[in-house]
Amino acid sequence: LPNAAANIGAGTTETGSHCEDCHTIIPLPFPVNLYGNTYNSAQAGSNGDLALGTPYDFHYTGCLPDANFTYTIFPFAVDQITGAAGKGIFTVTSGTAPNRNCYIEWRACQYNGATTCLANTADNCEVVFQEGIFNSFQIVYGVFGSGSDAAGAIGVEQNTTVYTQSQCNAGRPATSSQTYTLPSCARATSTPTDTAVAPTDTPTY
Protein backbone atom coordinates (compact mmCIF):
# COMPACT_ATOMS: atom_id res chain seq x y z
CA LEU A 1 0.00 0.00 0.00
CA PRO A 2 1.59 3.32 -1.03
CA ASN A 3 1.67 5.79 1.82
CA ALA A 4 3.10 8.94 0.28
CA ALA A 5 0.93 11.47 2.06
CA ALA A 6 3.98 13.57 2.97
CA ASN A 7 4.86 13.78 -0.74
CA ILE A 8 1.51 15.15 -1.86
CA GLY A 9 1.64 18.84 -2.77
CA ALA A 10 -1.56 19.52 -0.84
CA GLY A 11 -3.96 21.69 -2.82
CA THR A 12 -5.15 24.90 -1.18
CA THR A 13 -7.51 26.26 -3.85
CA GLU A 14 -10.99 24.74 -3.91
CA THR A 15 -12.10 24.08 -7.50
CA GLY A 16 -15.78 23.56 -6.68
CA SER A 17 -15.83 19.88 -7.58
CA HIS A 18 -18.35 18.35 -5.15
CA CYS A 19 -20.26 15.97 -7.34
CA GLU A 20 -20.78 12.59 -8.87
CA ASP A 21 -20.09 12.00 -12.59
CA CYS A 22 -18.96 15.52 -13.48
CA HIS A 23 -15.99 17.59 -14.66
CA THR A 24 -14.74 20.91 -13.31
CA ILE A 25 -12.75 23.40 -15.40
CA ILE A 26 -9.25 24.04 -14.01
CA PRO A 27 -7.42 27.15 -15.32
CA LEU A 28 -3.73 26.24 -15.60
CA PRO A 29 -1.13 28.73 -14.30
CA PHE A 30 1.10 28.11 -17.33
CA PRO A 31 0.68 26.34 -20.69
CA VAL A 32 0.77 22.54 -20.50
CA ASN A 33 1.76 20.40 -23.47
CA LEU A 34 0.44 16.87 -24.01
CA TYR A 35 1.21 14.81 -27.14
CA GLY A 36 2.30 18.00 -28.90
CA ASN A 37 -0.85 20.03 -28.12
CA THR A 38 -0.74 23.03 -25.78
CA TYR A 39 -3.50 23.73 -23.24
CA ASN A 40 -4.30 26.60 -20.89
CA SER A 41 -7.04 24.77 -18.98
CA ALA A 42 -8.08 21.23 -18.13
CA GLN A 43 -11.23 19.50 -16.89
CA ALA A 44 -10.86 17.45 -13.72
CA GLY A 45 -13.31 14.57 -13.44
CA SER A 46 -14.86 13.32 -10.22
CA ASN A 47 -14.08 9.76 -11.40
CA GLY A 48 -10.33 10.34 -11.40
CA ASP A 49 -9.36 11.71 -14.80
CA LEU A 50 -7.85 14.97 -16.04
CA ALA A 51 -9.10 15.77 -19.54
CA LEU A 52 -7.16 18.27 -21.61
CA GLY A 53 -9.05 17.18 -24.73
CA THR A 54 -12.46 15.48 -24.75
CA PRO A 55 -13.94 14.70 -21.28
CA TYR A 56 -16.52 12.05 -20.42
CA ASP A 57 -18.54 12.46 -17.23
CA PHE A 58 -19.48 8.87 -16.50
CA HIS A 59 -17.20 6.41 -14.74
CA TYR A 60 -15.18 3.82 -16.60
CA THR A 61 -14.08 0.50 -15.10
CA GLY A 62 -12.26 -0.99 -18.09
CA CYS A 63 -8.67 -0.79 -19.26
CA LEU A 64 -7.19 1.87 -21.52
CA PRO A 65 -7.79 3.06 -24.11
CA ASP A 66 -11.20 4.54 -23.40
CA ALA A 67 -12.83 5.66 -26.66
CA ASN A 68 -14.82 8.33 -24.80
CA PHE A 69 -11.71 10.43 -24.06
CA THR A 70 -8.92 12.16 -25.97
CA TYR A 71 -5.76 13.79 -24.55
CA THR A 72 -6.55 12.65 -21.01
CA ILE A 73 -4.53 11.66 -17.94
CA PHE A 74 -5.94 8.95 -15.65
CA PRO A 75 -4.31 9.16 -12.20
CA PHE A 76 -6.85 6.66 -10.82
CA ALA A 77 -10.00 6.18 -12.91
CA VAL A 78 -12.80 4.31 -11.17
CA ASP A 79 -16.34 5.05 -9.97
CA GLN A 80 -15.63 7.82 -7.45
CA ILE A 81 -17.28 10.89 -5.97
CA THR A 82 -16.00 14.25 -4.75
CA GLY A 83 -19.34 15.20 -3.21
CA ALA A 84 -18.85 13.62 0.22
CA ALA A 85 -17.90 15.74 3.23
CA GLY A 86 -14.23 16.74 3.14
CA LYS A 87 -13.75 15.59 -0.45
CA GLY A 88 -13.11 17.56 -3.62
CA ILE A 89 -10.45 18.54 -6.16
CA PHE A 90 -7.88 21.12 -5.09
CA THR A 91 -4.98 22.95 -6.75
CA VAL A 92 -1.84 24.79 -5.73
CA THR A 93 1.05 26.36 -7.65
CA SER A 94 4.54 26.48 -6.17
CA GLY A 95 7.76 28.18 -7.21
CA THR A 96 8.43 31.27 -9.30
CA ALA A 97 8.03 31.67 -13.07
CA PRO A 98 9.49 30.25 -15.23
CA ASN A 99 10.08 27.32 -12.85
CA ARG A 100 6.67 26.69 -11.29
CA ASN A 101 4.93 23.43 -10.45
CA CYS A 102 1.16 23.00 -10.76
CA TYR A 103 -0.51 20.41 -8.50
CA ILE A 104 -4.05 19.11 -9.14
CA GLU A 105 -5.11 16.94 -6.21
CA TRP A 106 -8.06 14.54 -5.84
CA ARG A 107 -9.48 13.87 -2.39
CA ALA A 108 -12.15 11.41 -3.41
CA CYS A 109 -13.76 8.17 -2.35
CA GLN A 110 -15.48 5.34 -4.12
CA TYR A 111 -19.16 5.58 -4.89
CA ASN A 112 -21.83 4.57 -2.43
CA GLY A 113 -24.25 7.34 -3.41
CA ALA A 114 -23.86 10.89 -4.71
CA THR A 115 -22.63 12.17 -1.34
CA THR A 116 -21.71 8.95 0.45
CA CYS A 117 -18.39 7.07 0.45
CA LEU A 118 -18.03 3.33 0.27
CA ALA A 119 -16.43 2.40 3.60
CA ASN A 120 -12.63 2.74 3.86
CA THR A 121 -12.15 3.97 0.29
CA ALA A 122 -10.42 7.34 0.57
CA ASP A 123 -8.50 7.90 -2.69
CA ASN A 124 -5.80 10.61 -2.66
CA CYS A 125 -3.67 11.38 -5.71
CA GLU A 126 -2.48 14.29 -7.82
CA VAL A 127 -1.14 15.24 -11.24
CA VAL A 128 1.93 17.49 -11.26
CA PHE A 129 3.02 19.65 -14.21
CA GLN A 130 6.36 21.48 -14.37
CA GLU A 131 6.52 24.78 -16.22
CA GLY A 132 8.44 24.58 -19.48
CA ILE A 133 8.70 20.77 -19.37
CA PHE A 134 6.66 19.61 -22.35
CA ASN A 135 5.01 16.21 -22.85
CA SER A 136 5.91 15.13 -19.34
CA PHE A 137 4.07 15.01 -16.02
CA GLN A 138 4.05 13.15 -12.73
CA ILE A 139 1.34 11.33 -10.81
CA VAL A 140 1.80 11.15 -7.03
CA TYR A 141 -0.23 8.92 -4.71
CA GLY A 142 -1.17 9.54 -1.10
CA VAL A 143 -2.94 7.20 1.29
CA PHE A 144 -5.59 4.88 -0.18
CA GLY A 145 -8.21 3.22 2.00
CA SER A 146 -7.99 -0.46 2.81
CA GLY A 147 -11.30 -1.05 1.04
CA SER A 148 -10.31 0.56 -2.27
CA ASP A 149 -11.90 -1.11 -5.27
CA ALA A 150 -9.95 -3.76 -7.18
CA ALA A 151 -10.64 -1.74 -10.33
CA GLY A 152 -8.97 1.46 -11.50
CA ALA A 153 -7.15 2.41 -14.70
CA ILE A 154 -3.90 4.40 -14.47
CA GLY A 155 -2.21 5.99 -17.46
CA VAL A 156 -2.62 8.54 -20.24
CA GLU A 157 -4.03 8.49 -23.75
CA GLN A 158 -4.12 10.61 -26.85
CA ASN A 159 -6.70 8.41 -28.54
CA THR A 160 -7.49 4.72 -28.97
CA THR A 161 -4.21 4.00 -30.74
CA VAL A 162 -1.72 6.13 -28.78
CA TYR A 163 -1.78 5.56 -25.03
CA THR A 164 0.24 4.40 -22.03
CA GLN A 165 -1.30 2.21 -19.35
CA SER A 166 0.66 1.40 -16.20
CA GLN A 167 -2.08 -0.39 -14.25
CA CYS A 168 -5.59 -1.72 -14.86
CA ASN A 169 -8.09 -3.27 -12.45
CA ALA A 170 -5.42 -3.93 -9.86
CA GLY A 171 -6.81 -1.74 -7.11
CA ARG A 172 -4.60 0.63 -5.16
CA PRO A 173 -1.57 1.99 -7.06
CA ALA A 174 1.52 -0.19 -6.94
CA THR A 175 3.97 2.74 -6.70
CA SER A 176 4.00 6.01 -4.78
CA SER A 177 4.61 8.05 -7.93
CA GLN A 178 5.20 7.74 -11.66
CA THR A 179 6.72 10.08 -14.22
CA TYR A 180 5.42 9.92 -17.78
CA THR A 181 7.39 11.21 -20.79
CA LEU A 182 5.34 11.13 -23.97
CA PRO A 183 5.94 11.41 -27.71
CA SER A 184 5.20 14.85 -29.13
CA CYS A 185 3.11 13.27 -31.89
CA ALA A 186 1.36 9.96 -32.57
CA ARG A 187 3.60 6.90 -32.50
CA ALA A 188 3.88 3.60 -30.65
CA THR A 189 2.77 3.39 -27.03
CA SER A 190 5.42 4.52 -24.56
CA THR A 191 6.17 3.12 -21.12
CA PRO A 192 6.07 5.18 -17.91
CA THR A 193 9.05 5.30 -15.56
CA ASP A 194 8.24 4.27 -12.00
CA THR A 195 9.80 6.48 -9.37
CA ALA A 196 9.47 7.04 -5.66
CA VAL A 197 10.71 10.63 -5.94
CA ALA A 198 8.10 13.22 -5.05
CA PRO A 199 7.92 16.77 -6.47
CA THR A 200 10.78 18.75 -4.93
CA ASP A 201 9.10 22.15 -4.60
CA THR A 202 7.19 22.98 -1.47
CA PRO A 203 3.71 24.36 -2.20
CA THR A 204 3.18 28.01 -1.37
CA TYR A 205 0.12 28.53 0.79
Secondary structure, DSSP 8 states (H G I E B T S, - for coil): ----GGGS----EE-----BS-EEEEEEEEEEEETTEEEEEEEEETTTEEESS----S---S-S--TT-SSEEEEEESSEES-STT-EEEEEEES-TTS-EEEEEEEEEEESSTT-EEEEEEEEEEEEEETT-TTEEEEEE----TT--S--EEEEESSSSSEEEEEES--S-SSSEEEEE--SSS-S----EEE-----S----
